[in-house]
Amino acid sequence: MLNRLNHSRLLRYAGLFTWVVVGVPLLYLYSWSWLLEAGGILDGAGALQSVPWAAISAYALFGISYAWLTRQLGFRQTGWFDQVSLLVLTASAVGVSYFTETGLGSILLMVTASVLPWMLPLWVGIAWLVMSQLIIVPVYVRLDLPIFEAVMQSVLYAGFSGFVFVTSLVARQQSLAREEQRRLNSELRATRALLAESARVNERTRISRELHDLLGHHLTALSLNLEVAGHLSEGRVREHVRQAHTLARLLLTDVREAVSQLREGGAIDLEAALRPLAENVPSLRIHMDIESPLTLDDPERAHILLRSTQEIITNTVRHAGAGNLWVKAYRDGDMIVMEARDDGRGASSPVSGNGLRGMRERLGQYGGDLKIETRPQAGFALRLMLPATMIPPEGAVA
């Protein structure tokens, strides 16, 4: 069963377990206080003062915030609401300590440390960890500890939190490495499919060329010689020569048809090359709608569309904050058109990075074009157009 759990889920369940364990002292104090009140030893005010309801509320709020923040940890984009939830998580842990006048909040802050590497940059997360533990110092002072010992107590918990922080950081790095490996594997499968299609096309082209150049030439020469022989021969010999001439012409016609079929079937299946890119992307649901059949004669142009699709998926995962990506590819007259849009945050004025610039340059070399459409909270949309017929790149020698 444990083999089915990844690092982020194990951290989530470990944090929830720690949260439940911290709740045991609160439950014990509350039950004990309630029993004393029921026995008449404490009045209602004394019971409420023993275990404030505010502490229980802060404890419950911590559990809710932690469960929300760690849902699909590492497999989704974090937004502003997650940042607010992180602030609520830290404040509720601090509140548990202040309301109970115990160090239980410091233990909950250790759980909070497991979330910081996933939500904040490294140095911001470290500063957040240290400051949140130092906020508990007044609680220890109220427990009659000297200020130095109170600070040392907070530093001790900060050390434990640092260990949790580093453990979670390692888990996040492994998660990123796994995601990078998945991306490379999908690109490798797509490239392998494209190479297989290219090899198949090249082999069919070579065979058709050999049939045309060798058999076609020899059969044409044979047909001409048989025609001459038919004029020079007489009697039954002429009849056999004419039959041989007819068979030679039929064979030449069959060879030409076979050559034509080989050339017509020598096209790259674009769908087979693009489908592997959409497999097993954990933080994004990719919906591909590719016209069938959608073929290209030029492996270089198919490679351009493959790299463009890779760039679209990578940018959506890293920058768009989207949950869905729709990719549609089809033939429109003499053009191959690819449309991609997501449901991410969008932008008011899109800035073309190296990926988009490289995509536009590759398309431009083969007579293609790239159009971008986006606005805040309306996602990001791209439209790629590439000529279906083979056009030599600019500057190429014909």
Secondary structure as UniProt FT lines:
FT   HELIX           2..4
FT   HELIX           7..38
FT   TURN            39..40
FT   HELIX           44..50
FT   HELIX           53..69
FT   TURN            70..74
FT   HELIX           80..100
FT   HELIX           104..113
FT   TURN            114..115
FT   HELIX           116..119
FT   HELIX           122..134
FT   TURN            135..136
FT   HELIX           137..142
FT   TURN            143..144
FT   HELIX           147..210
FT   HELIX           211..215
FT   HELIX           216..232
FT   HELIX           235..264
FT   STRAND          268..269
FT   HELIX           270..274
FT   HELIX           275..278
FT   TURN            279..280
FT   TURN            282..283
FT   STRAND          285..290
FT   STRAND          295..296
FT   HELIX           299..315
FT   HELIX           316..320
FT   STRAND          324..332
FT   TURN            333..334
FT   STRAND          335..342
FT   HELIX           354..365
FT   TURN            366..367
FT   STRAND          369..374
FT   TURN            376..377
FT   STRAND          380..387
FT   TURN            394..395
//
